Amino acid sequence: GGGPRGRGGGGGGGRSSGPPGPTNLADWGTSGVIVDLKQAGFGFIRPDTGKVDDKDLYFHCTAVSRKNPFDELRVNDEVTYEAAHDERKNCATAKNVALKSGGSGGGGGGGGGGSRKDSRSRSRSR
């Protein structure tokens, strides 16, 4: 009889380090979906965790990773980013914006959802 299994996921502690700003940059998370792109060379990301102060996260074309130029981005693309504080605008902005798919996969993580049907022969006798 095996002992109790599954010493699973302790909750992540409070990440409230960092410079005090109008909003805590940690609130913006590190990934989201592009909801708006402007010809002028900027756009907005909806964080996976949702809007912060009822705002989406602004980013500028100069903040986009060289791996995927700004003009290759599309609305509804999933991206990763770092939240930073824009001194001039006095608001949060995203930098190092990169497409999630392709590129060096970071530490993956709890997507879950849609159960993939395993098409490989399931009835493998043990």
C-alpha positions in Angstrom: 0.0 0.0 0.0 1.7 3.1 -1.2 1.7 6.1 1.1 -0.2 9.3 0.4 0.8 10.5 -3.1 0.5 14.0 -4.6 2.3 16.6 -2.6 1.0 19.0 -5.2 1.2 22.7 -5.8 1.7 24.9 -2.8 0.2 28.3 -3.7 2.6 30.9 -5.0 3.4 33.5 -2.3 2.8 37.2 -2.5 5.1 38.7 -5.2 4.8 42.3 -3.9 8.4 43.2 -4.3 9.4 45.8 -6.9 9.0 49.5 -7.2 5.8 51.0 -5.9 3.8 52.3 -8.8 0.2 53.3 -9.5 -0.5 49.6 -10.0 1.6 46.7 -8.9 3.4 45.5 -12.0 2.9 41.9 -10.9 -0.8 42.5 -11.4 -0.2 42.5 -15.1 1.2 39.0 -15.2 3.6 37.9 -18.0 1.3 36.7 -20.7 -1.9 37.7 -22.5 -3.7 38.1 -25.8 -3.4 41.1 -28.2 -6.7 42.9 -28.3 -5.8 46.0 -30.4 -3.1 47.0 -32.8 -2.7 50.5 -34.2 -1.0 51.4 -37.5 0.9 54.1 -35.6 3.0 51.4 -34.1 1.5 50.4 -30.8 -1.1 48.1 -29.4 -2.8 46.7 -26.3 -2.6 43.3 -24.6 -5.4 41.8 -22.5 -3.5 40.0 -19.7 -4.5 36.4 -19.0 -5.4 37.5 -15.5 -7.8 40.2 -17.0 -7.7 44.0 -17.1 -6.0 45.9 -14.4 -7.9 49.1 -13.2 -10.2 48.4 -16.2 -7.3 48.9 -18.6 -5.5 46.7 -21.1 -1.7 46.7 -21.2 -0.1 49.2 -23.6 2.9 48.3 -25.7 5.0 50.1 -28.3 6.5 48.6 -31.5 10.0 49.2 -30.1 9.1 46.9 -27.2 8.5 43.9 -29.4 11.0 41.1 -29.6 13.2 41.0 -32.7 12.1 37.4 -33.2 8.6 38.5 -34.2 8.5 42.1 -35.6 5.6 44.3 -34.8 4.0 44.0 -38.2 3.8 40.2 -37.8 1.7 40.5 -34.7 -2.1 40.0 -35.1 -5.1 40.6 -32.8 -5.8 37.5 -30.8 -2.2 36.4 -30.9 -1.0 35.0 -27.5 2.1 36.8 -26.3 4.4 36.9 -23.4 5.9 40.1 -22.0 7.4 41.9 -19.1 5.4 44.6 -17.4 7.3 47.8 -16.9 6.5 51.3 -15.8 6.4 54.0 -18.4 7.8 57.1 -16.7 6.5 59.5 -19.4 3.0 58.2 -19.6 3.0 57.3 -15.9 1.3 54.0 -16.7 2.2 50.3 -17.2 3.6 49.2 -20.5 4.8 45.9 -21.9 8.3 45.2 -23.0 9.9 42.2 -24.6 6.6 41.3 -26.3 7.0 37.9 -28.0 4.7 35.4 -29.6 3.9 32.4 -27.3 3.8 29.9 -30.1 7.2 29.2 -31.6 10.3 30.7 -30.0 11.9 29.2 -27.0 9.1 27.7 -25.0 9.4 28.9 -21.4 8.3 26.8 -18.5 5.0 25.8 -20.1 2.4 25.3 -17.4 -1.1 24.9 -16.5 -3.0 25.3 -19.7 -5.3 22.3 -19.3 -8.7 22.2 -20.7 -9.7 20.4 -23.9 -9.0 16.8 -23.4 -6.9 15.6 -26.3 -8.0 12.2 -27.6 -5.0 9.9 -27.7 -5.2 8.3 -31.1 -2.4 5.9 -30.4 -3.5 2.4 -29.7 -4.9 2.6 -26.2 -5.4 -1.1 -25.6 -1.8 -2.0 -24.9 -1.9 -5.1 -22.7 0.4 -4.8 -19.7 
